[in-house]
Amino acid sequence: MPLERVAVIGAGAWGTALAQAAAMAGRYVSLVARNEAVIAEINARRTNSAYLGALQLSDRISAAPALAEGTELVILAVPAQASRKALTGLGASALEGLPVVLSAKGLETGTLLRQSEILAQCAPGARAYVLSGPSFAHDVAAGRPTAVTLAGSDREETETIAAALAGPSFRPYAADDLLGVELVGALKNVYALACGAVEGAGLGASARAALIARAYAELGRLVVAAGGSAQTLGGLAGLGDLTLSCTSAQSRNYSQGMALGRDEPLRPGGALAEGVATAPVAQAMARRLGVDAPLVDAVNLLLDRDVSITQILSGLMARPLKRED
């Protein structure tokens, strides 16, 4: 029996885009928002102009201030550092027995926890699934072709959820490596900051390509050391998302990195670039795991404004030569 009633928590650009994708897949979607004006606009005009301009939303989407009765699937679409607050607000009893798809890409500041671990603390009766991969909100909402990874520990239910969200332009591929998918989704944002900084400093496409390749290797060491699968690195959630985030100014992290490369201050709203919050958490994780992560260290130096991106790259280029791994 397909899942018919989906609730998306968070009416920002990404939440609205995922609501649109679910609606295009034939689901009835409740988009849960805090802002009364946003709720009124979505229900009356079928737009969320603050985030998606004049793009028309499906009539299968309705906005509401709270989780509706009869919800069969929940998608959490708030920033990573806001997940705990959102889940606490929903309450453990409301999520009891429900599959919850986590779409934020980030590790929690202070605790180093992944999104599924936060869910386990806030709503232990819920079942965690992770959605990740190369995707921009405007592309998904506009119905442009997008393929992503949906990971979960229950193979049959993962495939059921993937089928429920699959539409004419949105294709989730089911996977088993929930931990690995979560980690690559969070950590690639740190490397996107670095690649954006290279672009912002005008250091050239060759430097950026080399950085992406070394980031891929470093990411693999971190994920495997943490217990994830090396196979995840080569998929949509790994190489696919890393490539997109490290090459496009549509990526908030890449764009924020460009500003850092130009030695500009962090822009207002920069906290929404998940890599800014994740970088120090990633560094702490790497040290705890005993993994050499010079690029993660470099991004933290850049965020601390201790050195420039040019100085950082000079230091990386001066590291002892060794065989490529």
C-alpha positions as CSV (number, residue, x, y, z in Angstrom):
1,M,0.0,0.0,0.0
2,P,1.7,3.3,-1.1
3,L,2.1,6.1,1.4
4,E,-0.5,8.7,0.5
5,R,-0.3,11.5,3.1
6,V,3.0,13.2,3.6
7,A,3.8,16.0,5.9
8,V,6.8,18.3,5.2
9,I,8.2,20.2,8.2
10,G,9.6,23.5,7.1
11,A,8.3,25.8,4.4
12,G,11.6,27.3,3.3
13,A,12.9,26.7,-0.3
14,W,13.9,23.1,0.3
15,G,10.9,22.1,2.3
16,T,8.6,23.7,-0.3
17,A,10.5,22.0,-3.1
18,L,10.2,18.6,-1.5
19,A,6.5,19.2,-0.9
20,Q,6.2,19.9,-4.6
21,A,8.1,16.8,-5.6
22,A,5.9,14.6,-3.3
23,A,2.8,16.2,-4.8
24,M,4.1,15.6,-8.4
25,A,4.5,12.0,-7.3
26,G,0.8,11.9,-6.5
27,R,0.9,12.3,-2.8
28,Y,-1.3,14.6,-0.7
29,V,1.1,16.9,1.1
30,S,0.7,19.0,4.3
31,L,3.4,21.7,4.4
32,V,3.9,22.6,8.0
33,A,5.0,26.3,8.5
34,R,5.4,28.7,11.4
35,N,4.7,31.9,9.5
36,E,1.0,32.6,9.2
37,A,1.5,34.8,6.1
38,V,3.3,32.0,4.3
39,I,0.5,29.6,5.2
40,A,-2.1,32.0,3.8
41,E,-0.1,32.6,0.6
42,I,0.4,29.0,-0.2
43,N,-3.3,28.1,0.4
44,A,-4.7,31.1,-1.4
45,R,-2.3,31.8,-4.2
46,R,-0.3,28.5,-4.6
47,T,3.0,30.3,-4.3
48,N,5.7,30.7,-1.7
49,S,7.2,33.9,-3.1
50,A,9.7,34.6,-0.4
51,Y,11.6,31.4,-1.4
52,L,10.5,30.3,-4.9
53,G,9.1,33.5,-6.5
54,A,6.1,33.0,-8.8
55,L,6.5,29.3,-9.2
56,Q,3.1,27.6,-9.0
57,L,2.7,24.9,-6.4
58,S,0.6,21.8,-6.9
59,D,-3.0,21.9,-5.6
60,R,-2.2,18.7,-3.7
61,I,-0.2,20.9,-1.3
62,S,-1.9,22.6,1.7
63,A,-0.1,24.6,4.3
64,A,-0.8,24.2,8.0
65,P,0.7,25.2,11.4
66,A,0.9,21.7,12.8
67,L,1.2,18.1,11.9
68,A,-2.1,16.7,10.5
69,E,-3.8,13.6,11.7
70,G,-3.5,10.7,9.4
71,T,0.1,11.6,8.3
72,E,1.8,8.5,7.0
73,L,5.3,9.9,6.2
74,V,7.1,12.9,7.7
75,I,9.9,14.8,5.9
76,L,12.0,17.1,8.0
77,A,13.3,20.0,6.0
78,V,14.8,22.5,8.4
79,P,18.4,23.5,8.7
80,A,20.6,21.0,10.5
81,Q,21.2,23.2,13.5
82,A,17.4,23.7,13.9
83,S,16.5,20.0,13.7
84,R,16.4,19.4,17.4
85,K,14.2,22.4,18.1
86,A,11.8,21.4,15.3
87,L,11.6,17.8,16.5
88,T,11.1,18.8,20.1
89,G,8.3,21.1,19.0
90,L,6.6,18.3,17.2
91,G,6.8,16.0,20.2
92,A,7.8,12.4,20.4
93,S,4.2,11.2,20.6
94,A,3.3,12.8,17.3
95,L,6.1,11.0,15.5
96,E,5.6,7.6,17.3
97,G,5.7,4.8,14.8
98,L,6.2,7.1,11.8
99,P,9.0,7.0,9.2
100,V,10.8,10.4,9.2
101,V,12.9,11.4,6.2
102,L,15.7,13.7,7.3
103,S,16.8,16.1,4.5
104,A,19.2,18.4,6.3
105,K,22.9,18.0,5.6
106,G,24.9,18.8,8.7
107,L,26.3,17.6,12.1
108,E,25.0,19.2,15.3
109,T,27.3,21.8,16.9
110,G,28.4,20.7,20.3
111,T,27.3,17.1,20.2
112,L,28.8,15.9,16.9
113,L,25.5,14.1,16.3
114,R,24.1,13.1,12.9
115,Q,20.5,14.0,12.1
116,S,19.3,10.4,12.7
117,E,21.0,10.4,16.1
118,I,19.1,13.6,17.0
119,L,15.9,12.0,15.9
120,A,16.6,9.0,18.0
121,Q,17.0,11.2,21.1
122,C,13.9,13.4,20.4
123,A,11.5,10.8,19.1
124,P,12.8,7.3,19.8
125,G,9.6,5.7,18.4
126,A,10.2,7.2,14.9
127,R,12.1,5.4,12.1
128,A,14.9,7.4,10.5
129,Y,15.6,7.7,6.8
130,V,18.0,10.1,5.1
131,L,17.5,11.9,1.8
132,S,20.7,13.3,0.2
133,G,22.3,13.8,-3.2
134,P,22.9,16.5,-5.8
135,S,19.9,18.7,-5.7
136,F,18.9,22.4,-5.6
137,A,15.6,23.5,-4.4
138,H,14.7,25.6,-7.4
139,D,15.4,22.6,-9.8
140,V,13.3,20.2,-7.7
141,A,10.4,22.6,-7.4
142,A,10.5,23.5,-11.1
143,G,10.4,19.8,-12.1
144,R,13.9,19.6,-13.5
145,P,15.4,16.1,-13.6
146,T,16.9,15.3,-10.2
147,A,18.3,12.0,-8.8
148,V,19.0,11.5,-5.1
149,T,19.7,8.8,-2.5
150,L,17.3,7.7,0.1
151,A,18.9,5.6,2.8
152,G,17.4,3.5,5.6
153,S,18.0,0.4,7.7
154,D,14.8,-1.3,6.7
155,R,15.3,-2.2,3.0
156,E,11.6,-2.9,2.2
157,E,10.3,0.4,3.8
158,T,13.2,2.3,2.2
159,E,12.0,1.1,-1.2
160,T,8.4,1.9,-0.3
161,I,9.3,5.5,0.6
162,A,11.4,5.9,-2.5
163,A,8.6,4.7,-4.7
164,A,6.1,7.1,-2.9
165,L,8.4,10.1,-3.6
166,A,9.4,9.1,-7.1
167,G,7.7,11.3,-9.8
168,P,8.3,12.2,-13.4
169,S,11.4,14.4,-12.6
170,F,12.4,13.3,-9.1
171,R,14.1,9.9,-8.7
172,P,15.2,8.6,-5.2
173,Y,17.5,5.6,-5.3
174,A,17.2,3.3,-2.2
175,A,20.3,2.6,-0.2
176,D,21.3,0.8,3.0
177,D,24.2,2.9,4.3
178,L,22.3,5.5,6.4
179,L,25.4,6.5,8.4
180,G,27.6,6.9,5.3
181,V,24.9,8.9,3.4
182,E,24.5,11.2,6.4
183,L,28.2,11.8,6.7
184,V,29.0,12.5,3.1
185,G,26.0,14.9,2.9
186,A,27.3,16.9,5.9
187,L,31.0,16.8,5.2
188,K,30.8,17.8,1.5
189,N,29.5,21.2,2.6
190,V,32.9,21.8,4.3
191,Y,34.7,21.1,1.1
192,A,32.3,23.3,-0.9
193,L,33.4,26.2,1.3
194,A,37.0,25.4,0.3
195,C,36.3,25.2,-3.4
196,G,34.3,28.4,-3.3
197,A,37.2,30.1,-1.6
198,V,39.6,29.0,-4.4
199,E,37.2,30.4,-6.9
200,G,36.7,33.7,-5.0
201,A,40.5,34.2,-4.7
202,G,40.9,33.6,-8.5
203,L,43.3,30.7,-8.0
204,G,42.0,28.9,-11.1
205,A,40.0,25.9,-12.3
206,S,43.0,23.5,-12.0
207,A,43.4,24.3,-8.3
208,R,39.7,23.7,-7.8
209,A,39.7,20.4,-9.6
210,A,42.7,19.2,-7.6
211,L,40.9,20.3,-4.4
212,I,37.8,18.3,-5.3
213,A,39.9,15.2,-6.0
214,R,41.7,15.4,-2.7
215,A,38.5,16.2,-0.9
216,Y,37.0,13.0,-2.3
217,A,39.9,11.0,-0.9
218,E,39.8,12.8,2.5
219,L,36.0,12.3,2.7
220,G,36.5,8.6,2.0
221,R,38.9,8.2,4.9
222,L,36.5,10.0,7.3
223,V,33.4,8.1,6.3
224,V,35.0,4.6,6.4
225,A,36.7,5.4,9.7
226,A,33.3,6.4,11.1
227,G,31.7,3.1,10.0
228,G,30.2,4.1,6.6
229,S,30.6,2.2,3.3
230,A,33.3,3.1,0.8
231,Q,30.7,2.3,-1.9
232,T,28.6,5.3,-0.8
233,L,31.4,7.7,-1.9
234,G,30.9,6.8,-5.6
235,G,27.2,7.3,-5.6
236,L,24.8,10.2,-5.9
237,A,25.1,11.2,-2.2
238,G,28.9,11.1,-2.4
239,L,30.6,12.0,-5.7
240,G,27.3,13.4,-7.2
241,D,26.6,15.9,-4.3
242,L,30.3,16.7,-3.8
243,T,30.7,17.7,-7.4
244,L,27.6,19.8,-7.5
245,S,28.3,21.6,-4.3
246,C,31.9,22.3,-5.2
247,T,31.2,23.8,-8.6
248,S,28.0,25.8,-8.6
249,A,27.3,29.3,-7.1
250,Q,23.8,28.0,-6.5
251,S,25.3,26.1,-3.6
252,R,25.1,28.3,-0.4
253,N,28.3,26.8,0.8
254,Y,30.2,27.4,-2.5
255,S,28.8,30.9,-2.6
256,Q,29.8,31.6,1.0
257,G,33.3,30.2,0.3
258,M,33.6,32.6,-2.7
259,A,33.0,35.4,-0.2
260,L,35.7,34.0,2.1
261,G,38.1,33.8,-0.8
262,R,37.6,37.4,-1.5
263,D,38.2,38.1,2.2
264,E,34.7,39.4,2.7
265,P,32.8,39.1,6.0
266,L,30.3,36.2,6.4
267,R,27.1,37.5,4.9
268,P,23.9,37.8,6.9
269,G,22.2,34.4,6.7
270,G,25.6,32.7,6.3
271,A,24.6,30.3,9.0
272,L,22.3,28.7,6.4
273,A,25.5,27.6,4.7
274,E,25.6,24.4,6.7
275,G,29.4,24.0,6.2
276,V,30.1,27.0,8.4
277,A,28.6,25.2,11.4
278,T,29.7,21.7,10.3
279,A,33.4,22.6,9.8
280,P,34.5,22.7,13.5
281,V,32.3,19.6,14.2
282,A,34.0,17.8,11.3
283,Q,37.4,18.7,12.7
284,A,36.5,17.4,16.1
285,M,35.2,14.2,14.6
286,A,38.4,13.7,12.5
287,R,40.5,14.1,15.6
288,R,38.4,11.7,17.6
289,L,38.7,9.1,14.8
290,G,42.4,9.7,14.4
291,V,42.0,10.6,10.7
292,D,44.4,13.0,9.0
293,A,42.0,15.7,7.5
294,P,44.2,18.6,6.3
295,L,41.4,20.1,4.1
296,V,39.0,20.2,7.0
297,D,41.7,21.8,9.1
298,A,42.3,24.4,6.4
299,V,38.6,25.3,6.2
300,N,38.6,25.9,9.9
301,L,41.6,28.2,9.6
302,L,39.9,30.1,6.8
303,L,36.7,30.5,8.9
304,D,38.7,31.7,11.9
305,R,40.4,34.2,9.5
306,D,43.8,33.1,10.8
307,V,45.2,32.9,7.2
308,S,44.1,33.5,3.7
309,I,43.1,30.9,1.1
310,T,46.3,31.6,-0.8
311,Q,48.4,30.9,2.3
312,I,46.4,27.8,3.0
313,L,46.9,26.4,-0.5
314,S,50.6,27.2,-0.3
315,G,50.8,25.2,2.9
316,L,49.0,22.3,1.4
317,M,51.2,22.4,-1.7
318,A,54.3,22.3,0.6
319,R,53.2,19.1,2.4
320,P,55.6,16.1,1.9
321,L,55.1,14.3,-1.4
322,K,53.7,10.8,-1.1
323,R,51.8,8.2,-3.2
324,E,48.3,9.1,-4.1
325,D,45.7,7.2,-2.1
